[in-house]
Amino acid sequence: MNKLAVTIGNLTLKNPILTASGTFGYGNEYAPYFDVSALGGLISKTITLNPRAGNAFPRIAETPSGMLNSIGLANVGIDAFISEKMPYLRSLDTVNIVNVAGFTIDEYTEVVQRLEDVDGIDGYEVNISCPNVKEGGVAFGSNPNITAKITANLRTITTRCLIMKLTPNVTRISDIARAAADAGADSVSLINTLVGMAIDVRTRRPKLATITGGLSGPAIKPVAIARVYEVAQAISLPIIGIGGIMNADDVLEFMMAGATAVQVGTANFIDPDVCMTIINDLHSYCEREAIQSVGAVIGSMIM
């Protein structure tokens, strides 16, 4: 029996560890460090209909206990993703989830329609929450009606696992989660980055070319856990927790708050085999605590 297996929609993950989109490339970049197939699942860098160079430089800045990024969804575009990236992803013995984005509702639909004919894809994570793209981005994910419309449109064209990625930059994230759930999502992932900024006091210039960007890393973990808990009280769908996960204890915190699985993001930049360390430590935790299934941890916080 695999004690670490969890279920998200119609997918069974061998463990609850996924990679956060934009922090793990297209997977092959991390192959020299550990067996990528050992992951519960791999979530690709965001794919858009056309290639994107992304935002101007500088677009990354270190902050206390975290980092700011304003990459701007730089990616190879759907044609190159299918021809150049999918052969490697298809070779992996793990769940493949493609993160998709668009700048209109029709673009989201077109991207997913194109991917429907591609073998080796198990699900989609729909990015309606990027805070560092001017053309749409966070605006889609901050409106329950638009969230519901995008979700419903995609639900009509795919039976693959449909995960909506939510922004924390709203008044009540549970309203957005409920809209996605009611419109047919299989899961929600949260949180995407918080809007932040930093200034170089020597030059008096912002550290990012776009002035503001997305804050990630350990600094946002308490906020992320609170949002996961809020959403877990509002919907019954599996939740994928994201935000500042550095070790197995962080994973367990998210799961106790209500997450079924998690995504490891910024930690990958610090320690490229951190995911493998976390998986091994989760095995040890289950053995030490005599837990037969890590699923028993989900929502187990004692009030």
C-alpha positions in Angstrom: 0.0 0.0 0.0 1.3 3.5 -0.9 0.8 5.5 2.2 1.4 8.8 0.4 -1.2 8.4 -2.4 -3.9 11.1 -2.7 -6.7 11.8 -5.2 -7.4 15.0 -7.1 -10.5 14.7 -9.3 -10.0 11.7 -11.5 -6.2 11.6 -10.8 -4.4 9.5 -8.3 -1.0 11.1 -7.3 1.6 8.7 -5.9 2.3 11.4 -3.3 1.0 14.9 -2.5 4.0 16.8 -3.9 3.5 18.8 -7.1 5.8 21.4 -8.6 4.5 25.0 -8.8 4.2 26.4 -12.3 7.0 28.7 -13.3 9.5 27.3 -10.8 10.3 23.9 -12.4 10.5 24.8 -16.1 9.3 22.0 -18.3 10.7 19.3 -16.0 13.9 18.3 -17.9 15.8 21.1 -16.2 15.6 19.2 -12.9 16.3 15.7 -14.3 20.1 16.0 -13.4 19.2 16.4 -9.7 16.6 13.6 -9.0 14.2 11.2 -10.7 11.4 13.6 -11.7 9.0 10.6 -12.1 9.1 10.3 -8.2 6.9 13.4 -8.0 3.2 13.2 -7.3 2.9 15.3 -10.4 4.6 17.9 -12.5 2.9 21.2 -13.4 4.5 22.9 -16.4 5.5 26.5 -16.9 2.5 28.4 -18.1 1.6 28.0 -21.7 -0.1 30.6 -23.8 -1.4 30.5 -27.4 1.6 32.5 -28.7 5.3 32.6 -27.5 6.0 35.3 -25.0 9.3 37.0 -24.1 7.8 38.2 -20.8 8.4 41.4 -19.0 11.4 43.7 -19.1 14.5 43.1 -16.9 15.1 43.2 -14.0 12.2 40.9 -13.2 13.4 39.0 -10.1 14.3 40.5 -6.7 15.2 38.8 -3.5 13.3 39.9 -0.4 13.4 38.9 3.3 12.2 35.3 3.5 11.1 35.3 -0.2 11.4 36.8 -3.6 9.5 39.0 -6.0 9.1 38.0 -9.6 7.6 39.7 -12.6 8.4 37.2 -15.3 5.3 38.0 -17.3 4.4 34.4 -18.4 7.4 34.1 -20.6 7.0 30.8 -22.5 7.6 29.0 -25.8 4.0 29.1 -26.9 1.7 26.2 -27.6 3.2 25.0 -30.9 6.7 24.6 -29.5 5.4 23.2 -26.2 3.6 20.4 -28.1 6.5 19.6 -30.4 9.5 20.3 -28.1 8.4 19.9 -24.5 5.8 17.2 -24.5 8.0 14.3 -25.7 10.0 14.5 -22.5 6.9 15.1 -20.3 5.2 12.1 -21.9 8.2 9.9 -21.0 7.7 10.5 -17.2 6.0 8.1 -15.0 4.0 10.7 -13.1 1.0 12.9 -13.5 1.4 15.7 -16.1 -0.6 18.9 -15.5 -0.2 21.7 -18.0 -0.7 25.2 -16.7 -2.5 27.3 -19.2 -3.3 31.0 -19.5 -5.0 33.4 -21.9 -5.7 37.1 -22.3 -9.3 36.6 -23.3 -11.8 33.9 -22.4 -11.6 32.6 -26.0 -7.8 32.3 -25.7 -8.1 30.0 -22.7 -10.6 27.9 -24.6 -8.4 27.7 -27.7 -5.3 26.7 -25.7 -7.1 23.8 -24.0 -8.8 22.8 -27.3 -5.4 22.5 -28.9 -4.0 20.4 -26.0 -7.0 18.1 -26.0 -5.5 16.2 -29.0 -2.1 15.8 -27.3 -1.3 12.5 -25.6 0.3 12.4 -22.2 -1.6 15.3 -20.5 -3.5 14.4 -17.4 -5.0 17.7 -16.5 -4.9 21.5 -16.7 -4.2 24.1 -14.1 -5.9 27.3 -15.3 -3.9 30.4 -14.4 -6.5 33.1 -13.8 -4.4 34.7 -11.1 -1.0 36.0 -12.3 -0.3 39.4 -10.7 2.4 40.5 -13.1 0.7 40.5 -16.5 -1.0 43.6 -17.6 -3.3 42.0 -20.2 -5.9 40.4 -17.9 -4.1 38.3 -15.4 -5.4 38.9 -11.9 -8.5 40.7 -13.2 -10.0 37.3 -14.4 -9.4 35.6 -11.0 -10.7 38.5 -8.9 -14.2 38.3 -10.4 -16.4 35.3 -9.5 -18.6 35.7 -12.6 -15.6 35.6 -15.0 -14.0 32.7 -13.0 -17.3 30.8 -13.4 -17.5 31.5 -17.1 -13.9 30.4 -17.9 -14.4 27.3 -15.8 -17.7 26.4 -17.4 -16.3 27.0 -20.9 -13.4 24.7 -20.3 -15.5 22.0 -18.6 -17.5 21.6 -21.8 -14.4 20.8 -23.8 -12.5 18.5 -21.5 -12.9 15.6 -19.2 -9.4 15.9 -18.0 -8.8 17.1 -14.4 -9.5 20.8 -14.3 -7.8 22.9 -11.6 -8.4 26.6 -11.2 -5.5 28.5 -9.7 -6.7 31.3 -7.4 -5.3 34.7 -6.5 -5.0 35.9 -2.9 -5.4 39.5 -4.0 -9.1 39.6 -3.4 -11.4 40.4 -0.5 -12.8 36.9 -0.1 -11.0 34.0 -1.9 -13.8 31.6 -0.9 -16.2 33.4 -3.2 -13.9 32.8 -6.1 -13.4 29.2 -5.1 -17.2 28.6 -4.8 -17.7 30.1 -8.3 -15.1 27.7 -9.7 -16.6 24.7 -7.9 -20.2 25.5 -9.0 -19.0 25.8 -12.6 -17.5 22.4 -12.7 -13.8 22.6 -11.6 -12.3 19.4 -10.2 -10.0 21.2 -7.8 -8.6 24.6 -6.9 -5.0 25.6 -6.2 -4.1 28.4 -4.0 -2.5 30.8 -3.4 -0.7 32.4 -6.3 1.7 35.2 -5.4 0.8 38.3 -3.4 1.3 41.7 -5.0 4.5 43.3 -3.6 7.3 45.7 -4.4 10.8 46.6 -3.3 12.9 49.7 -3.8 16.7 50.1 -4.0 17.4 52.8 -1.5 20.7 53.7 -3.1 19.2 54.4 -6.5 15.6 55.1 -5.3 14.4 52.9 -8.2 12.1 50.0 -7.9 13.9 46.6 -8.0 11.5 45.4 -10.7 11.1 47.0 -14.1 7.3 46.6 -13.7 7.5 48.2 -10.2 5.3 45.6 -8.6 5.5 41.8 -8.9 4.5 38.6 -7.2 5.8 37.8 -3.7 6.5 34.1 -3.0 8.5 32.1 -0.5 8.3 31.5 3.2 7.1 35.0 3.9 3.7 34.2 2.4 3.1 30.8 4.1 0.9 32.0 7.0 -1.3 33.9 4.5 -1.5 30.9 2.2 -2.5 28.5 5.0 -5.2 30.8 6.2 -6.6 31.0 2.6 -6.5 27.2 2.3 -8.4 26.9 5.5 -11.0 29.5 4.4 -11.6 27.7 1.1 -11.8 24.3 2.8 -14.7 25.6 4.9 -16.5 26.8 1.7 -16.2 24.0 -0.8 -15.8 20.2 -0.9 -13.4 20.0 -3.8 -9.8 18.9 -3.2 -7.5 21.8 -2.6 -3.9 22.1 -3.7 -2.0 24.4 -1.3 0.8 26.7 -2.5 3.0 29.2 -0.7 6.3 29.1 1.0 6.6 25.3 1.3 10.2 24.4 2.2 10.0 21.1 4.1 7.7 18.2 5.1 6.4 20.1 8.1 5.2 22.9 5.9 3.3 20.3 3.7 1.7 18.8 6.8 0.5 22.3 8.0 -1.2 22.8 4.6 -2.8 19.4 4.7 -4.0 19.8 8.3 -5.6 23.1 7.2 -7.5 21.3 4.4 -5.2 20.8 1.4 -5.1 17.4 -0.3 -1.9 18.1 -2.1 0.7 20.9 -2.3 2.9 22.6 -4.8 6.6 23.4 -4.1 7.8 26.5 -5.8 10.4 29.0 -4.6 12.2 26.2 -2.7 13.2 24.7 -6.0 15.5 27.6 -6.7 17.3 27.2 -3.4 17.6 23.4 -3.4 16.9 21.7 -6.7 16.2 18.3 -5.1 14.0 19.6 -2.2 11.0 17.8 -3.5 12.7 14.4 -3.1 13.8 15.4 0.4 10.2 16.3 1.3 8.8 13.1 -0.1 11.2 11.0 1.9 10.5 12.9 5.0 6.7 12.4 4.5 7.4 8.7 4.3 9.3 8.9 7.6 6.5 10.9 9.2 3.9 8.3 8.3 6.0 5.5 9.7 6.8 7.4 12.9 3.2 8.3 13.5 1.8 4.9 12.4 -0.3 6.6 9.7 -1.6 4.2 7.1 -2.6 6.9 4.6 -1.4 10.5 4.5 -5.0 11.3 3.5 -5.9 11.0 7.2 -4.0 14.2 7.8 -6.2 16.3 5.5 -8.3 18.7 7.5 -7.1 17.1 10.8 -6.3 20.3 12.6 -7.6 20.2 16.2 -9.6 23.2 17.2 
